[in-house]
Amino acid sequence: MFSNDCSLVSEIEQCIKAASFAFGSLLHQVFVNHNPAIPTKVAVYKAVCVSELLYSCEAWTPYRRHVKALEAFHIRCLLTILGISWWQKIPHIEMFSRTRLTPVEHLLAQR
């Protein structure tokens, strides 16, 4: 997707919207449901939401502000999957170790 100023903002916003829609569609059936285990929830999240979030990221040259926007969405999803409220002040490192995921910056580098 090209914009007049050749920035990634609109493309990243579109990817976040698509991933948010996918996450919301599966929210009650998978992510806040108490039946599936955390590894199952994380596998679904990686397969559906992370794929939508990082769609066509191979062509990106993201700035720090772009990575921060993607990371904020990633953290919000992990908080929901783990059932953690924002006021509980769990460090991001602990969330990543519980879910065995990495920050978005590492996912971008892998792709």
C-alpha positions in Angstrom: 0.0 0.0 0.0 1.5 3.3 -1.0 0.7 6.7 0.5 1.5 10.2 -0.7 4.3 10.6 1.7 5.7 7.1 1.3 5.3 6.3 5.0 4.3 3.0 6.6 1.7 4.5 9.0 -1.4 3.7 6.9 -0.2 0.2 6.1 0.7 -0.6 9.8 -2.6 0.8 11.0 -4.4 -1.4 8.4 -2.4 -4.5 9.7 -3.3 -3.6 13.3 -7.0 -3.2 12.4 -7.0 -6.6 10.6 -5.2 -8.3 13.5 -7.5 -6.6 16.0 -10.6 -7.8 14.1 -9.2 -11.4 14.0 -8.4 -11.2 17.7 -11.9 -9.9 18.5 -13.6 -12.6 16.4 -11.9 -15.3 18.5 -12.0 -13.5 21.8 -14.8 -15.3 23.5 -14.3 -18.7 21.8 -10.6 -19.0 22.4 -8.8 -16.2 24.3 -11.0 -15.6 27.3 -12.4 -19.1 27.4 -11.1 -21.1 30.4 -11.1 -24.4 28.6 -8.1 -24.1 26.3 -4.7 -24.1 27.9 -2.3 -21.2 27.5 -0.1 -22.9 24.9 -3.2 -23.6 22.7 -4.3 -20.0 23.0 -0.8 -18.8 22.1 -0.7 -21.1 19.1 -4.0 -19.8 17.8 -2.8 -16.2 18.4 0.4 -16.8 16.5 -1.3 -18.5 13.6 -4.1 -16.0 13.1 -3.3 -12.6 14.8 0.5 -12.4 14.4 0.2 -13.5 10.8 -2.3 -10.7 10.2 -0.2 -8.2 12.2 3.0 -8.8 10.3 1.5 -9.4 6.8 4.0 -8.1 4.2 6.4 -6.9 6.8 9.3 -8.2 4.7 8.9 -5.1 2.6 8.9 -2.7 5.5 11.7 -0.5 6.8 10.0 0.4 10.1 11.0 3.2 12.4 10.9 3.0 16.2 7.4 4.5 16.3 6.1 1.8 14.0 7.6 -0.9 16.1 6.1 0.7 19.3 2.6 0.7 17.7 2.9 -3.0 16.8 4.3 -3.9 20.2 1.5 -2.1 22.0 -1.1 -4.3 20.2 1.0 -7.4 20.9 1.2 -6.6 24.6 -2.5 -5.9 24.9 -3.3 -9.3 23.3 -0.9 -11.1 25.6 -2.5 -9.4 28.6 -5.9 -10.7 27.5 -4.7 -14.2 26.7 -3.0 -14.5 30.1 -6.0 -12.9 31.9 -3.8 -10.1 33.4 -5.2 -6.6 34.1 -3.1 -3.6 33.3 -3.0 -2.5 37.0 -1.3 -5.8 38.0 2.0 -4.4 36.6 3.5 -7.6 35.2 6.8 -7.0 33.4 6.8 -7.7 29.7 9.6 -10.2 30.1 7.5 -12.3 32.4 4.6 -12.2 29.9 6.9 -13.3 27.1 8.3 -16.1 29.2 4.8 -17.4 30.2 3.7 -17.5 26.6 7.1 -18.4 25.1 6.7 -15.6 22.6 9.1 -12.8 21.7 8.7 -9.1 21.2 7.4 -7.8 17.9 10.8 -6.5 17.0 12.3 -10.0 17.1 9.4 -11.3 15.1 10.0 -8.6 12.5 13.7 -9.6 12.3 12.8 -13.3 11.9 10.6 -12.6 9.0 
